[in-house]
């Protein structure tokens, strides 16, 4: 498993690498000293995991995550414990307070293995299935309620941790699939990954407006307004232009 350490403190990076020697399955392939450097190295190296500091010069670790369309697994490493709640709100795998105790690191790596096994199982469910088109019917179940809905009638998928909320008609059921798993199954000509949290049905877009920081704002037929990240805006314009 490839990992990048993002921390402005050299001694902290060195100490973490030393602790990770006890976990040969984790390969530290690069380091970054700030958020912008981290974003660039995540893009070029495509790591499975990042060890991420929160308080860094310039942008914080949370700022870094907000600029990623697809985030790898995240284990926060910080000297402060007051950000723990916010860390889990952004679906961090774990939150380690410096100085990092070997036992806590071992617990975090164990969580990583459990999450990896879960993702492998989910992807395996789709491994023998072809890409779905907008004309395919899909079965959606949320608790005791069930729907058999045409995929083209779904206007939006929204990430909720390792699950996804499905928007069709007035319904918004939660399904036990991650957005990354769903993206692998959906036809890219119809369903577009607008940002880290949303996949939109391009047929359901009613209005496109310029938005903050070079992005776009899509208004869907259900009234939802979805931001397209700056990086994905370039792809969106390429796809939709003549």
C-alpha positions in Angstrom: 0.0 0.0 0.0 1.5 3.3 -1.1 1.5 6.2 1.4 2.6 9.8 1.5 3.4 11.7 4.7 2.3 15.4 4.6 3.7 17.3 7.5 5.7 20.6 7.8 7.8 19.2 10.7 10.8 17.2 9.4 11.3 15.4 12.8 7.7 14.3 12.8 8.0 12.9 9.3 11.2 11.1 10.3 9.6 9.6 13.5 6.5 8.4 11.6 8.6 6.7 9.0 10.6 5.0 11.7 7.4 3.7 13.3 6.0 2.5 10.0 9.0 0.2 9.6 7.0 -2.3 11.7 4.4 -2.3 9.0 6.0 -3.6 5.8 2.7 -3.5 3.9 2.9 0.3 4.1 5.4 1.8 1.6 6.1 5.5 2.1 6.7 6.7 -1.5 7.0 10.4 -0.9 6.8 13.3 1.6 5.3 16.8 1.4 5.8 19.8 3.7 2.6 21.8 3.0 -0.8 21.4 1.5 0.0 22.6 -2.0 3.0 20.3 -2.2 0.8 17.5 -0.9 -1.9 18.1 -3.5 0.7 18.0 -6.3 2.3 14.8 -5.0 -1.1 13.1 -4.5 -1.9 13.9 -8.1 1.4 12.5 -9.4 1.7 9.5 -7.2 -1.9 8.4 -6.6 -1.3 7.0 -3.1 -3.6 4.6 -1.3 -3.1 6.4 2.0 -1.9 9.8 3.3 -0.7 10.6 6.8 -1.9 14.2 7.1 -1.0 17.0 9.5 -3.7 19.6 10.2 -1.9 22.8 11.2 0.6 23.7 8.5 1.9 27.0 7.0 -0.7 28.4 4.6 -3.4 25.9 4.1 -4.6 23.3 6.6 -5.0 19.6 6.1 -8.7 20.2 5.8 -8.1 22.7 3.1 -6.0 20.1 1.3 -8.8 17.6 1.4 -11.4 20.1 0.2 -9.4 20.6 -3.0 -9.2 16.9 -3.9 -11.8 15.3 -6.2 -10.9 11.8 -4.9 -9.2 11.5 -1.6 -7.2 8.5 -0.6 -7.6 7.0 2.8 -6.6 9.6 5.5 -5.0 9.2 8.9 -4.6 12.6 10.6 -1.4 13.1 12.6 -1.5 16.3 14.7 -0.3 17.8 17.9 -3.9 19.0 18.7 -6.8 17.0 19.8 -9.6 19.6 19.3 -10.0 18.8 15.6 -11.0 15.2 16.1 -14.7 15.7 15.5 -14.1 17.6 12.3 -11.6 15.0 11.2 -14.3 12.2 11.3 -16.8 14.5 9.6 -14.5 14.4 6.5 -14.4 10.6 6.8 -10.9 10.3 8.1 -9.8 6.7 9.0 -8.2 7.7 12.2 -6.8 10.6 14.2 -3.4 10.3 15.9 -2.1 12.9 18.4 1.6 13.5 18.4 3.8 12.1 19.8 2.3 9.1 18.1 2.2 6.0 20.3 3.1 2.7 18.5 -0.1 1.1 19.8 -2.3 3.8 18.4 -0.6 3.6 15.0 -1.1 -0.2 15.0 -4.8 0.4 15.7 -5.0 2.8 12.8 -3.3 0.4 10.4 -5.8 -2.3 11.5 -8.7 0.0 10.6 -7.0 0.6 7.3 -6.9 -3.2 6.6 -10.6 -3.5 7.6 -11.6 -0.7 5.3 -9.5 -2.2 2.5 -11.2 -5.6 2.8 -14.6 -3.9 2.8 -13.8 -1.9 -0.4 -12.4 -5.1 -2.1 -15.6 -6.9 -1.2 -17.8 -4.0 -2.6 -15.7 -3.9 -5.8 -15.9 -7.6 -6.2 -19.7 -7.4 -6.2 -19.3 -5.4 -9.4 -16.4 -7.3 -11.0 -18.5 -9.4 -13.3 -21.0 -6.7 -14.2 -20.9 -4.4 -17.2 -21.2 -0.6 -17.2 -24.8 0.5 -16.6 -26.5 2.8 -19.1 -29.3 5.3 -18.4 -31.8 2.8 -19.7 -31.0 0.1 -17.2 -33.3 -0.6 -14.3 -31.6 -0.8 -10.8 -32.9 -2.1 -7.5 -32.6 0.4 -4.6 -33.3 -0.6 -1.0 -33.2 1.6 2.1 -34.4 -0.2 5.2 -37.9 -1.6 4.6 -38.5 0.5 1.5 -37.6 -0.7 -2.0 -37.6 0.8 -5.5 -37.0 -0.5 -9.0 -35.9 2.6 -10.8 -34.6 3.5 -14.2 -31.0 4.7 -13.9 -31.7 7.7 -16.2 -34.3 8.9 -13.6 -31.6 9.3 -10.9 -30.3 12.8 -11.0 -27.7 12.7 -8.2 -25.5 10.5 -6.1 -24.2 12.1 -2.9 -21.4 10.6 -0.7 -22.3 10.0 2.9 -19.1 8.4 4.3 -18.8 4.9 2.8 -22.5 5.0 1.7 -24.3 7.1 -1.0 -27.6 8.9 -1.1 -29.6 8.4 -4.3 -31.8 11.3 -5.6 -34.8 10.4 -7.8 -38.2 12.0 -7.8 -38.9 13.1 -4.2 -36.9 10.1 -2.8 -33.4 10.2 -1.3 -32.6 6.7 0.0 -29.2 5.7 1.3 -27.5 2.7 -0.2 -24.6 0.7 1.1 -22.2 1.6 -1.7 -19.4 4.1 -1.8 -19.3 6.8 -4.4 -16.0 5.5 -5.8 -17.5 2.0 -6.3 -20.6 3.5 -8.0 -18.5 5.7 -10.3 -16.8 2.5 -11.7 -20.2 1.2 -12.7 -21.8 4.3 -14.2 -21.4 5.4 -17.8 -19.2 8.5 -17.8 -21.1 10.0 -20.8 -24.2 10.3 -18.5 -22.9 10.4 -15.0 -20.3 13.0 -14.1 -18.1 13.2 -11.0 -18.6 16.9 -10.2 -16.5 16.9 -7.0 -15.4 14.6 -4.2 -19.0 14.2 -2.8 -21.3 14.2 -5.9 -22.0 12.4 -9.1 -24.6 14.2 -11.3 -26.7 12.9 -14.2 -25.8 15.3 -17.0 -29.3 14.8 -18.5 -30.7 16.4 -15.3 -28.7 19.6 -15.5 -31.0 22.6 -16.1 -28.6 25.5 -15.6 -24.8 26.0 -15.6 -23.3 29.1 -14.0 -19.7 30.3 -13.4 -18.8 29.8 -9.7 -16.2 30.7 -7.2 -12.5 30.0 -7.9 -12.9 29.1 -11.5 -15.5 26.3 -10.9 -19.0 25.9 -12.1 -22.4 25.6 -10.4 -24.9 23.1 -11.8 -28.6 23.4 -11.0 -30.4 20.1 -11.4 -34.1 19.5 -12.2 -34.8 18.7 -8.6 -33.5 22.1 -7.5 -30.2 20.8 -6.1 -27.2 23.1 -6.7 -23.9 21.2 -7.1 -20.5 22.8 -7.3 -18.1 21.5 -10.0 -14.5 21.6 -8.6 -12.0 23.7 -10.6 -10.2 20.5 -11.8 -13.4 18.8 -12.9 -14.6 22.0 -14.6 -11.9 21.6 -17.2 -13.1 18.1 -17.9 -16.8 19.2 -17.9 -16.1 21.9 -20.5 -14.2 19.4 -22.7 -17.0 16.9 -22.5 -19.8 19.4 -23.2 -18.2 21.4 -26.0 -18.6 20.8 -29.7 
